[in-house]
């Protein structure tokens, strides 16, 4: 049970569930070979505690035997690097225990108003998030929040019942380039808007060695589409909210590197083609193509991220990986770093990444939870797009699940179902029935 004495006005208690790359930067017994060697979640929470926004910090994994190495890693990469960082952290399970259900006991040590931040394999998100919501905790889950639409709807219902704020951690919403692109796409034409959505092509990749990082679950419980396509799919849902909805998904994939070189039964790259339907005029359709890969060559960036968006009156190109900033050293070679995501280089000996969108993604959620705890706001206040709440991200889950179903059905298109012509909340997914002639096809046939 969460100890009321551990609650300090103006500060929240945080339980981090998951001990991998994004939380700690610790992978395979050493510092991650990526741009996140010091982690993101734990570093951010320790800094928020330094700034008196967070009080008690806990960390839960499956294998407690990793914790001595994690503590040493955090001391080396956080404690020694940045001044005034208190790395005190309760850990679950014990250092001599392996327990896949450790999150149950860990969550029981926290309570209403506390915060859970979940960065675990995709297939575990639902059970862990539901446990924390049942405890009355506010919950932030890495993308994808869950893997199937039915779980998403159930989690949304549970959050509403408990009065908990539940959101997806999709930090690209805080990227100033992506945020500005979204606002331009939504602007009225007299404000230099781009008009109705027509076409989008989005690409995101990571290098081959990530297959080793994620070998515990890659191809077993999730895939690269859930892991990376989720970013640009979320951007589309966020951008097109109230304007268009996804109605059909067709998936294709490339295979060979993971299966033949790594003996891993997973796709190398996955492409989802999604048909978006205009809500005001259903005869207007847009097409989005989302491609993700984890077999890219090692290059100047850890993750290639870019998209092209075309509206009926304008277009946008975004290359997140290259923003005119490069660094070259004898030890590390040439790189195009992105301090807009995480600024790891200290300023005057202290962590100075507070303006980075990797930090702001968590801090904005912590601030929202504190506001709710102080009764200054309610969870529903954040359904306005300021956070990616569980109630406003169902289309993304439907697209990802439909993509997986399409792949498993040899590329058969999947229709996303709604309760009405103007509804934006998906209720199901069904294989597209080619035997039913569409109204447009029938019209074309009868016109000849």
C-alpha positions as a Markdown table, in Angstrom:
| # | Residue | x | y | z |
|---|---|---|---|---|
| 1 | Unk | 0.0 | 0.0 | 0.0 |
| 2 | Unk | 1.3 | 3.5 | -0.8 |
| 3 | Unk | 2.4 | 5.3 | 2.3 |
| 4 | Unk | 0.5 | 8.6 | 2.7 |
| 5 | Unk | 3.6 | 9.9 | 4.5 |
| 6 | Unk | 5.5 | 9.6 | 1.2 |
| 7 | Unk | 3.2 | 12.0 | -0.5 |
| 8 | Unk | 4.5 | 15.6 | -0.6 |
| 9 | Unk | 2.2 | 18.4 | -1.8 |
| 10 | Unk | 3.1 | 19.6 | -5.3 |
| 11 | Unk | 5.0 | 16.4 | -6.0 |
| 12 | Unk | 4.0 | 13.0 | -7.4 |
| 13 | Unk | 5.4 | 9.5 | -6.8 |
| 14 | Unk | 6.5 | 7.6 | -9.9 |
| 15 | Unk | 6.8 | 3.9 | -10.6 |
| 16 | Unk | 8.8 | 3.1 | -13.7 |
| 17 | Unk | 7.9 | -0.3 | -15.1 |
| 18 | Unk | 10.5 | -1.6 | -17.5 |
| 19 | Unk | 14.3 | -1.4 | -17.1 |
| 20 | Unk | 15.5 | -1.5 | -20.8 |
| 21 | Unk | 17.1 | 1.0 | -23.2 |
| 22 | Unk | 14.6 | 3.8 | -23.0 |
| 23 | Unk | 14.3 | 3.7 | -19.2 |
| 24 | Unk | 17.9 | 3.2 | -18.2 |
| 25 | Unk | 20.1 | 2.9 | -21.3 |
| 26 | Unk | 21.2 | -0.5 | -20.0 |
| 27 | Unk | 21.1 | -3.3 | -22.6 |
| 28 | Unk | 22.8 | -6.7 | -22.5 |
| 29 | Unk | 24.8 | -5.9 | -19.4 |
| 30 | Unk | 26.3 | -2.6 | -20.7 |
| 31 | Unk | 25.5 | 0.8 | -22.0 |
| 32 | Unk | 23.2 | 0.8 | -25.1 |
| 33 | Unk | 24.9 | 1.2 | -28.5 |
| 34 | Unk | 22.5 | 3.9 | -29.5 |
| 35 | Unk | 21.7 | 7.6 | -28.9 |
| 36 | Unk | 20.1 | 6.7 | -25.5 |
| 37 | Unk | 23.1 | 5.3 | -23.6 |
| 38 | Unk | 22.1 | 7.2 | -20.5 |
| 39 | Unk | 18.4 | 6.3 | -20.9 |
| 40 | Unk | 15.5 | 8.8 | -21.0 |
| 41 | Unk | 12.8 | 7.9 | -18.4 |
| 42 | Unk | 15.0 | 7.4 | -15.3 |
| 43 | Unk | 17.2 | 10.4 | -16.1 |
| 44 | Unk | 14.1 | 12.5 | -16.6 |
| 45 | Unk | 12.5 | 11.4 | -13.3 |
| 46 | Unk | 15.7 | 12.0 | -11.3 |
| 47 | Unk | 15.9 | 15.5 | -12.8 |
| 48 | Unk | 12.2 | 16.2 | -12.1 |
| 49 | Unk | 12.9 | 15.2 | -8.5 |
| 50 | Unk | 15.9 | 17.6 | -8.5 |
| 51 | Unk | 13.4 | 20.2 | -9.6 |
| 52 | Unk | 10.8 | 19.2 | -6.9 |
| 53 | Unk | 8.2 | 17.8 | -9.2 |
| 54 | Unk | 8.7 | 14.2 | -8.3 |
| 55 | Unk | 9.3 | 12.7 | -4.9 |
| 56 | Unk | 9.4 | 8.9 | -4.6 |
| 57 | Unk | 10.8 | 6.9 | -7.5 |
| 58 | Unk | 10.4 | 3.2 | -8.1 |
| 59 | Unk | 11.6 | 0.9 | -10.9 |
| 60 | Unk | 10.2 | -2.5 | -11.7 |
| 61 | Unk | 11.5 | -5.2 | -14.1 |
| 62 | Unk | 11.3 | -8.9 | -14.4 |
| 63 | Unk | 14.9 | -10.0 | -13.6 |
| 64 | Unk | 16.0 | -8.5 | -10.3 |
| 65 | Unk | 19.5 | -9.9 | -10.9 |
| 66 | Unk | 20.0 | -7.0 | -13.4 |
| 67 | Unk | 19.6 | -4.3 | -10.8 |
| 68 | Unk | 23.2 | -4.2 | -9.4 |
| 69 | Unk | 24.4 | -3.6 | -13.0 |
| 70 | Unk | 21.7 | -1.0 | -13.6 |
| 71 | Unk | 22.6 | 0.9 | -10.4 |
| 72 | Unk | 26.2 | 1.0 | -11.4 |
| 73 | Unk | 25.3 | 2.0 | -15.0 |
| 74 | Unk | 23.2 | 4.9 | -13.7 |
| 75 | Unk | 25.8 | 6.0 | -11.3 |
| 76 | Unk | 28.4 | 6.0 | -14.2 |
| 77 | Unk | 26.2 | 7.7 | -16.8 |
| 78 | Unk | 24.0 | 9.9 | -14.6 |
| 79 | Unk | 25.4 | 10.3 | -11.1 |
| 80 | Unk | 29.0 | 11.1 | -12.1 |
| 81 | Unk | 28.0 | 13.1 | -15.2 |
| 82 | Unk | 25.4 | 15.4 | -13.7 |
| 83 | Unk | 25.6 | 17.3 | -10.4 |
| 84 | Unk | 22.9 | 17.2 | -7.7 |
| 85 | Unk | 21.3 | 14.0 | -9.0 |
| 86 | Unk | 19.7 | 11.8 | -6.3 |
| 87 | Unk | 19.6 | 8.3 | -7.8 |
| 88 | Unk | 17.6 | 6.8 | -4.9 |
| 89 | Unk | 15.2 | 4.3 | -6.4 |
| 90 | Unk | 13.2 | 1.4 | -5.0 |
| 91 | Unk | 13.5 | -1.6 | -7.2 |
| 92 | Unk | 11.1 | -4.6 | -7.8 |
| 93 | Unk | 11.6 | -7.6 | -7.6 |
| 94 | Unk | 14.5 | -8.3 | -5.2 |
| 95 | Unk | 18.0 | -8.5 | -6.6 |
| 96 | Unk | 18.0 | -12.3 | -6.3 |
| 97 | Unk | 14.5 | -12.8 | -7.9 |
| 98 | Unk | 13.1 | -13.3 | -11.4 |
| 99 | Unk | 9.4 | -12.6 | -11.4 |
| 100 | Unk | 7.4 | -11.7 | -14.6 |
| 101 | Unk | 4.5 | -10.7 | -12.2 |
| 102 | Unk | 6.7 | -8.3 | -10.2 |
| 103 | Unk | 4.6 | -5.4 | -11.4 |
| 104 | Unk | 1.7 | -6.6 | -9.4 |
| 105 | Unk | 3.6 | -6.2 | -6.1 |
| 106 | Unk | 5.2 | -3.0 | -7.2 |
| 107 | Unk | 1.9 | -1.4 | -8.1 |
| 108 | Unk | 0.5 | -2.4 | -4.7 |
| 109 | Unk | 3.2 | -0.2 | -3.1 |
| 110 | Unk | 1.7 | 2.8 | -4.9 |
| 111 | Unk | -1.8 | 4.2 | -4.9 |
| 112 | Unk | -4.3 | 6.8 | -6.2 |
| 113 | Unk | -2.7 | 9.9 | -7.7 |
| 114 | Unk | 0.7 | 8.2 | -8.1 |
| 115 | Unk | 2.1 | 7.8 | -11.6 |
| 116 | Unk | 3.1 | 4.7 | -13.6 |
| 117 | Unk | 5.4 | 5.0 | -16.6 |
| 118 | Unk | 5.4 | 1.8 | -18.6 |
| 119 | Unk | 8.2 | 0.9 | -21.1 |
| 120 | Unk | 8.0 | -2.9 | -21.5 |
| 121 | Unk | 7.4 | -5.3 | -24.4 |
| 122 | Unk | 4.2 | -4.4 | -26.3 |
| 123 | Unk | 2.3 | -7.5 | -25.4 |
| 124 | Unk | 2.6 | -6.7 | -21.6 |
| 125 | Unk | 1.3 | -3.1 | -21.8 |
| 126 | Unk | -2.4 | -3.9 | -21.3 |
| 127 | Unk | -2.1 | -6.1 | -18.2 |
| 128 | Unk | 0.4 | -3.7 | -16.5 |
| 129 | Unk | -1.6 | -0.6 | -17.4 |
| 130 | Unk | -4.9 | -2.1 | -16.2 |
| 131 | Unk | -3.3 | -3.1 | -12.8 |
| 132 | Unk | -2.0 | 0.4 | -12.3 |
| 133 | Unk | -5.4 | 2.0 | -13.3 |
| 134 | Unk | -7.2 | -0.3 | -10.9 |
| 135 | Unk | -4.8 | 1.1 | -8.2 |
| 136 | Unk | -6.1 | 4.6 | -9.1 |
| 137 | Unk | -2.8 | 5.5 | -10.6 |
| 138 | Unk | -2.3 | 7.8 | -13.6 |
| 139 | Unk | -0.5 | 5.9 | -16.4 |
| 140 | Unk | 1.7 | 6.8 | -19.3 |
| 141 | Unk | 2.5 | 3.9 | -21.7 |
| 142 | Unk | 5.0 | 3.9 | -24.5 |
| 143 | Unk | 3.6 | 3.5 | -28.0 |
| 144 | Unk | 1.8 | 1.4 | -28.9 |
| 145 | Unk | -0.4 | 1.8 | -25.8 |
| 146 | Unk | -1.8 | -1.7 | -26.5 |
| 147 | Unk | -1.8 | -4.0 | -29.6 |
| 148 | Unk | -5.6 | -4.6 | -30.1 |
| 149 | Unk | -8.6 | -2.3 | -30.3 |
| 150 | Unk | -10.6 | -4.3 | -27.8 |
| 151 | Unk | -7.9 | -3.8 | -25.1 |
| 152 | Unk | -7.7 | -0.1 | -26.0 |
| 153 | Unk | -11.5 | 0.3 | -25.5 |
| 154 | Unk | -11.4 | -1.6 | -22.2 |
| 155 | Unk | -8.5 | 0.5 | -20.9 |
| 156 | Unk | -10.3 | 3.7 | -21.8 |
| 157 | Unk | -13.4 | 2.5 | -20.0 |
| 158 | Unk | -11.4 | 1.6 | -16.9 |
| 159 | Unk | -9.6 | 5.0 | -16.9 |
| 160 | Unk | -12.9 | 6.8 | -17.1 |
| 161 | Unk | -14.3 | 4.8 | -14.2 |
| 162 | Unk | -11.3 | 5.4 | -12.0 |
| 163 | Unk | -10.8 | 9.1 | -12.9 |
| 164 | Unk | -7.3 | 8.3 | -14.0 |
| 165 | Unk | -5.3 | 10.1 | -16.7 |
| 166 | Unk | -4.0 | 7.5 | -19.2 |
| 167 | Unk | -1.9 | 8.6 | -22.1 |
| 168 | Unk | 0.5 | 7.3 | -24.8 |
| 169 | Unk | 4.2 | 8.5 | -24.8 |
| 170 | Unk | 4.5 | 9.7 | -28.3 |
| 171 | Unk | 7.2 | 12.4 | -28.0 |
| 172 | Unk | 7.1 | 13.4 | -31.7 |
| 173 | Unk | 4.1 | 15.5 | -30.7 |
| 174 | Unk | 6.5 | 17.7 | -28.8 |
| 175 | Unk | 9.0 | 17.9 | -31.7 |
| 176 | Unk | 8.7 | 21.6 | -32.8 |
| 177 | Unk | 8.9 | 20.6 | -36.5 |
| 178 | Unk | 6.2 | 18.0 | -36.2 |
| 179 | Unk | 4.0 | 20.2 | -34.1 |
| 180 | Unk | 4.3 | 23.1 | -36.5 |
| 181 | Unk | 3.6 | 20.8 | -39.5 |
| 182 | Unk | 0.5 | 19.6 | -37.7 |
| 183 | Unk | -0.8 | 23.1 | -37.0 |
| 184 | Unk | -0.1 | 24.2 | -40.6 |
| 185 | Unk | -2.0 | 21.1 | -41.9 |
| 186 | Unk | -5.0 | 22.0 | -39.7 |
| 187 | Unk | -5.0 | 25.7 | -40.4 |
| 188 | Unk | -7.8 | 27.4 | -42.4 |
| 189 | Unk | -7.1 | 28.2 | -46.0 |
| 190 | Unk | -7.2 | 31.9 | -45.2 |
| 191 | Unk | -4.4 | 31.3 | -42.6 |
| 192 | Unk | -2.2 | 29.6 | -45.3 |
| 193 | Unk | -3.6 | 26.2 | -44.5 |
| 194 | Unk | -2.9 | 23.1 | -46.7 |
| 195 | Unk | -6.5 | 22.2 | -47.5 |
| 196 | Unk | -7.9 | 18.7 | -47.4 |
| 197 | Unk | -5.6 | 15.7 | -46.8 |
| 198 | Unk | -4.5 | 14.0 | -50.0 |
| 199 | Unk | -1.4 | 12.0 | -49.5 |
| 200 | Unk | 1.3 | 11.2 | -46.9 |
| 201 | Unk | 4.5 | 9.1 | -47.1 |
| 202 | Unk | 6.3 | 8.5 | -43.8 |
| 203 | Unk | 9.5 | 6.5 | -43.1 |
| 204 | Unk | 11.2 | 5.6 | -39.9 |
| 205 | Unk | 14.1 | 3.2 | -39.4 |
| 206 | Unk | 16.7 | 2.0 | -37.0 |
| 207 | Unk | 20.0 | 0.1 | -37.6 |
| 208 | Unk | 20.3 | -3.7 | -37.7 |
| 209 | Unk | 21.9 | -4.0 | -34.3 |
| 210 | Unk | 18.5 | -3.1 | -32.8 |
| 211 | Unk | 17.4 | -6.6 | -33.7 |
| 212 | Unk | 19.8 | -7.7 | -30.9 |
| 213 | Unk | 18.5 | -5.1 | -28.5 |
| 214 | Unk | 14.9 | -6.3 | -29.0 |
| 215 | Unk | 15.6 | -10.0 | -29.6 |
| 216 | Unk | 13.5 | -10.9 | -26.5 |
| 217 | Unk | 10.3 | -9.9 | -28.2 |
| 218 | Unk | 11.0 | -9.1 | -31.9 |
| 219 | Unk | 8.9 | -11.3 | -34.0 |
| 220 | Unk | 7.6 | -13.2 | -31.0 |
| 221 | Unk | 5.1 | -10.7 | -29.4 |
| 222 | Unk | 5.4 | -7.6 | -31.7 |
| 223 | Unk | 6.9 | -6.2 | -34.9 |
| 224 | Unk | 8.6 | -3.2 | -36.3 |
| 225 | Unk | 5.3 | -1.6 | -37.4 |
| 226 | Unk | 4.0 | -1.5 | -33.8 |
| 227 | Unk | 7.4 | -0.1 | -32.7 |
| 228 | Unk | 8.1 | 2.6 | -35.3 |
| 229 | Unk | 5.1 | 3.1 | -37.6 |
| 230 | Unk | 3.2 | 4.1 | -34.5 |
| 231 | Unk | 4.9 | 7.5 | -34.4 |
| 232 | Unk | 3.7 | 8.7 | -37.8 |
| 233 | Unk | 0.4 | 7.0 | -37.5 |
| 234 | Unk | -0.1 | 9.0 | -34.2 |
| 235 | Unk | 0.9 | 12.2 | -36.0 |
| 236 | Unk | -1.8 | 11.5 | -38.6 |
| 237 | Unk | -4.5 | 10.8 | -36.0 |
| 238 | Unk | -3.5 | 13.9 | -34.1 |
| 239 | Unk | -3.4 | 16.1 | -37.3 |
| 240 | Unk | -6.6 | 14.8 | -38.8 |
| 241 | Unk | -8.8 | 14.7 | -35.7 |
| 242 | Unk | -12.2 | 16.0 | -36.6 |
| 243 | Unk | -11.3 | 16.1 | -40.2 |
| 244 | Unk | -10.8 | 12.5 | -41.5 |
| 245 | Unk | -10.8 | 9.0 | -40.2 |
| 246 | Unk | -9.0 | 5.8 | -41.3 |
| 247 | Unk | -11.2 | 3.3 | -43.0 |
| 248 | Unk | -9.0 | 0.7 | -44.7 |
| 249 | Unk | -5.5 | -0.8 | -44.1 |
| 250 | Unk | -3.4 | -2.9 | -46.4 |
| 251 | Unk | 0.0 | -4.2 | -45.3 |
| 252 | Unk | 3.1 | -5.5 | -47.1 |
| 253 | Unk | 6.5 | -6.5 | -45.8 |
| 254 | Unk | 10.1 | -7.3 | -46.7 |
| 255 | Unk | 11.9 | -10.3 | -45.1 |
| 256 | Unk | 15.2 | -12.0 | -45.3 |
| 257 | Unk | 17.8 | -10.3 | -43.0 |
| 258 | Unk | 16.2 | -11.1 | -39.7 |
| 259 | Unk | 15.1 | -14.5 | -40.7 |
| 260 | Unk | 18.3 | -15.7 | -42.5 |
| 261 | Unk | 21.1 | -13.7 | -40.8 |
| 262 | Unk | 19.6 | -13.5 | -37.3 |
| 263 | Unk | 17.4 | -16.5 | -37.1 |
| 264 | Unk | 14.5 | -14.3 | -36.0 |
| 265 | Unk | 11.1 | -14.9 | -37.3 |
| 266 | Unk | 10.1 | -11.3 | -38.0 |
| 267 | Unk | 9.7 | -8.9 | -40.9 |
| 268 | Unk | 12.6 | -6.6 | -41.8 |
| 269 | Unk | 10.4 | -3.7 | -42.9 |
| 270 | Unk | 6.6 | -3.2 | -42.9 |
| 271 | Unk | 4.6 | -0.8 | -45.0 |
| 272 | Unk | 1.0 | 0.1 | -44.2 |
| 273 | Unk | -1.2 | 1.8 | -46.8 |
| 274 | Unk | -4.1 | 3.5 | -45.1 |
| 275 | Unk | -7.2 | 5.0 | -46.7 |
| 276 | Unk | -8.4 | 8.1 | -44.9 |
| 277 | Unk | -12.0 | 9.3 | -45.4 |
| 278 | Unk | -13.0 | 13.0 | -45.1 |
| 279 | Unk | -15.6 | 13.4 | -42.3 |
| 280 | Unk | -17.5 | 16.3 | -44.0 |
| 281 | Unk | -17.5 | 14.8 | -47.5 |
| 282 | Unk | -17.1 | 10.9 | -47.4 |
| 283 | Unk | -16.4 | 10.9 | -51.2 |
| 284 | Unk | -13.1 | 12.6 | -50.5 |
| 285 | Unk | -10.3 | 10.1 | -49.8 |
| 286 | Unk | -6.7 | 10.5 | -48.8 |
| 287 | Unk | -3.9 | 7.9 | -48.8 |
| 288 | Unk | -1.1 | 7.5 | -46.3 |
| 289 | Unk | 1.9 | 5.2 | -46.6 |
| 290 | Unk | 3.8 | 4.3 | -43.4 |
| 291 | Unk | 7.0 | 2.4 | -43.7 |
| 292 | Unk | 9.2 | 1.2 | -40.8 |
| 293 | Unk | 12.4 | -0.9 | -40.7 |
| 294 | Unk | 15.0 | -2.2 | -38.3 |
| 295 | Unk | 17.5 | -3.4 | -40.8 |
| 296 | Unk | 18.9 | -0.1 | -41.9 |
| 297 | Unk | 22.7 | 0.3 | -42.1 |
| 298 | Unk | 24.5 | 2.2 | -39.3 |
| 299 | Unk | 24.7 | 5.8 | -40.4 |
| 300 | Unk | 25.1 | 9.4 | -39.0 |
| 301 | Unk | 21.8 | 9.0 | -37.1 |
| 302 | Unk | 20.3 | 6.3 | -34.9 |
| 303 | Unk | 16.9 | 6.7 | -36.5 |
| 304 | Unk | 15.9 | 8.0 | -39.9 |
| 305 | Unk | 12.7 | 9.9 | -39.5 |
| 306 | Unk | 11.0 | 11.8 | -42.3 |
| 307 | Unk | 7.6 | 12.4 | -44.0 |
| 308 | Unk | 6.0 | 14.2 | -46.9 |
| 309 | Unk | 2.5 | 15.5 | -46.5 |
| 310 | Unk | 0.3 | 16.8 | -49.3 |
| 311 | Unk | -3.0 | 18.6 | -48.9 |
| 312 | Unk | -5.3 | 20.0 | -51.6 |
| 313 | Unk | -3.6 | 23.4 | -51.3 |
| 314 | Unk | -0.1 | 22.8 | -50.1 |
| 315 | Unk | 2.6 | 20.3 | -49.0 |
| 316 | Unk | 5.2 | 19.8 | -46.2 |
| 317 | Unk | 8.5 | 18.0 | -46.1 |
| 318 | Unk | 10.0 | 17.1 | -42.7 |
| 319 | Unk | 13.4 | 15.4 | -42.3 |
| 320 | Unk | 13.7 | 14.9 | -38.5 |
| 321 | Unk | 17.2 | 13.3 | -38.8 |
| 322 | Unk | 19.0 | 16.2 | -40.5 |
| 323 | Unk | 18.5 | 19.7 | -39.2 |
| 324 | Unk | 21.8 | 21.3 | -40.2 |
| 325 | Unk | 23.7 | 20.2 | -37.1 |
| 326 | Unk | 26.6 | 17.7 | -37.4 |
| 327 | Unk | 29.5 | 16.6 | -35.2 |
| 328 | Unk | 32.7 | 14.7 | -36.0 |
| 329 | Unk | 35.2 | 13.2 | -33.6 |
| 330 | Unk | 38.2 | 10.9 | -33.8 |
| 331 | Unk | 36.5 | 8.4 | -31.4 |
| 332 | Unk | 32.9 | 8.4 | -32.7 |
| 333 | Unk | 33.3 | 9.6 | -36.3 |
| 334 | Unk | 30.6 | 11.7 | -38.1 |
| 335 | Unk | 27.2 | 12.1 | -36.6 |
| 336 | Unk | 24.0 | 14.2 | -36.9 |
| 337 | Unk | 22.9 | 14.5 | -33.3 |
| 338 | Unk | 19.5 | 15.7 | -32.2 |
| 339 | Unk | 19.7 | 17.7 | -29.0 |
| 340 | Unk | 16.1 | 18.8 | -29.7 |
| 341 | Unk | 15.1 | 15.2 | -28.6 |
| 342 | Unk | 17.6 | 14.8 | -25.7 |
| 343 | Unk | 20.5 | 17.1 | -24.8 |
| 344 | Unk | 22.8 | 14.9 | -22.8 |
| 345 | Unk | 25.8 | 17.2 | -22.8 |
| 346 | Unk | 25.8 | 18.9 | -19.4 |
| 347 | Unk | 25.9 | 22.7 | -18.9 |
| 348 | Unk | 28.1 | 23.8 | -16.0 |
| 349 | Unk | 28.1 | 20.3 | -14.7 |
| 350 | Unk | 24.3 | 19.9 | -14.6 |
| 351 | Unk | 21.7 | 18.2 | -16.8 |
| 352 | Unk | 20.4 | 20.8 | -19.2 |
| 353 | Unk | 17.9 | 18.8 | -21.4 |
| 354 | Unk | 14.8 | 20.3 | -19.9 |
| 355 | Unk | 13.8 | 22.0 | -23.2 |
| 356 | Unk | 14.3 | 18.7 | -25.2 |
| 357 | Unk | 11.1 | 17.1 | -26.3 |
| 358 | Unk | 12.1 | 13.7 | -25.0 |
| 359 | Unk | 12.0 | 15.3 | -21.5 |
| 360 | Unk | 9.0 | 17.6 | -22.1 |
| 361 | Unk | 6.9 | 14.6 | -23.1 |
| 362 | Unk | 7.2 | 13.2 | -19.6 |
| 363 | Unk | 7.2 | 16.5 | -17.7 |
| 364 | Unk | 4.0 | 17.7 | -19.4 |
| 365 | Unk | 2.3 | 14.4 | -18.3 |
| 366 | Unk | 3.7 | 14.8 | -14.7 |
| 367 | Unk | 2.4 | 18.4 | -14.6 |
| 368 | Unk | -1.0 | 17.2 | -15.8 |
| 369 | Unk | -1.2 | 14.5 | -13.1 |
| 370 | Unk | -0.3 | 17.1 | -10.4 |
| 371 | Unk | -3.0 | 19.4 | -11.7 |
| 372 | Unk | -5.6 | 16.6 | -11.5 |
| 373 | Unk | -4.4 | 15.6 | -8.0 |
| 374 | Unk | -4.8 | 19.3 | -7.0 |
| 375 | Unk | -8.3 | 19.3 | -8.5 |
| 376 | Unk | -7.3 | 22.1 | -10.8 |
| 377 | Unk | -8.2 | 20.0 | -13.9 |
| 378 | Unk | -9.8 | 16.7 | -14.9 |
| 379 | Unk | -8.5 | 13.9 | -17.1 |
| 380 | Unk | -11.0 | 14.8 | -19.8 |
| 381 | Unk | -9.5 | 18.3 | -20.1 |
| 382 | Unk | -6.5 | 16.7 | -21.9 |
| 383 | Unk | -8.6 | 15.1 | -24.6 |
| 384 | Unk | -8.1 | 18.4 | -26.6 |
| 385 | Unk | -4.9 | 17.1 | -28.2 |
| 386 | Unk | -2.5 | 18.5 | -25.6 |
| 387 | Unk | -1.8 | 14.9 | -24.5 |
| 388 | Unk | -2.2 | 11.7 | -26.5 |
| 389 | Unk | -4.9 | 10.3 | -24.1 |
| 390 | Unk | -6.3 | 6.8 | -24.2 |
| 391 | Unk | -9.6 | 8.3 | -25.3 |
| 392 | Unk | -8.2 | 10.1 | -28.4 |
| 393 | Unk | -5.8 | 7.5 | -29.8 |
| 394 | Unk | -8.0 | 4.6 | -30.7 |
| 395 | Unk | -7.6 | 5.0 | -34.5 |
| 396 | Unk | -3.9 | 4.5 | -34.1 |
| 397 | Unk | -4.4 | 1.2 | -32.4 |
| 398 | Unk | -7.0 | 0.1 | -35.0 |
| 399 | Unk | -4.6 | 0.9 | -37.8 |
| 400 | Unk | -1.7 | -1.1 | -36.2 |
| 401 | Unk | -3.9 | -4.1 | -35.4 |
| 402 | Unk | -5.5 | -4.0 | -38.9 |
| 403 | Unk | -1.9 | -3.9 | -40.4 |
| 404 | Unk | -0.9 | -7.0 | -38.4 |
| 405 | Unk | -4.1 | -8.8 | -39.5 |
| 406 | Unk | -3.5 | -7.8 | -43.1 |
| 407 | Unk | 0.1 | -9.2 | -43.0 |
| 408 | Unk | -1.2 | -12.4 | -41.4 |
| 409 | Unk | -3.8 | -12.7 | -44.2 |
| 410 | Unk | -1.2 | -12.4 | -47.0 |
| 411 | Unk | -2.0 | -8.7 | -47.6 |
| 412 | Unk | -5.7 | -8.8 | -47.6 |
| 413 | Unk | -7.1 | -5.3 | -46.9 |
| 414 | Unk | -8.8 | -4.8 | -43.5 |
| 415 | Unk | -11.7 | -2.4 | -43.0 |
| 416 | Unk | -11.9 | -0.3 | -39.8 |
| 417 | Unk | -15.5 | -0.2 | -38.6 |
| 418 | Unk | -17.4 | 2.7 | -36.9 |
| 419 | Unk | -20.8 | 3.0 | -35.2 |
| 420 | Unk | -21.9 | 5.8 | -37.6 |
| 421 | Unk | -21.0 | 7.9 | -40.6 |
| 422 | Unk | -19.7 | 10.7 | -38.4 |
| 423 | Unk | -18.1 | 8.6 | -35.7 |
| 424 | Unk | -14.3 | 8.9 | -35.1 |
| 425 | Unk | -14.1 | 6.1 | -32.6 |
| 426 | Unk | -13.4 | 2.7 | -34.2 |
| 427 | Unk | -15.4 | -0.2 | -32.9 |
| 428 | Unk | -14.0 | -3.1 | -34.8 |
| 429 | Unk | -11.9 | -4.5 | -37.7 |
| 430 | Unk | -13.1 | -6.8 | -40.5 |
| 431 | Unk | -11.5 | -8.2 | -43.7 |
| 432 | Unk | -12.5 | -6.3 | -46.7 |
| 433 | Unk | -15.2 | -8.1 | -48.8 |
| 434 | Unk | -14.3 | -7.9 | -52.4 |
| 435 | Unk | -17.5 | -9.5 | -53.5 |
| 436 | Unk | -19.5 | -6.3 | -52.6 |
| 437 | Unk | -19.2 | -3.9 | -55.4 |
| 438 | Unk | -18.6 | -0.4 | -54.1 |
| 439 | Unk | -21.0 | 2.4 | -54.9 |
| 440 | Unk | -18.3 | 4.2 | -56.9 |
| 441 | Unk | -17.4 | 1.2 | -58.9 |
| 442 | Unk | -21.0 | 0.5 | -59.7 |
| 443 | Unk | -21.5 | 4.1 | -60.8 |
| 444 | Unk | -18.5 | 3.9 | -63.1 |
| 445 | Unk | -19.7 | 0.6 | -64.6 |
| 446 | Unk | -23.2 | 1.9 | -65.2 |
| 447 | Unk | -21.8 | 5.1 | -66.9 |
| 448 | Unk | -20.2 | 3.0 | -69.7 |
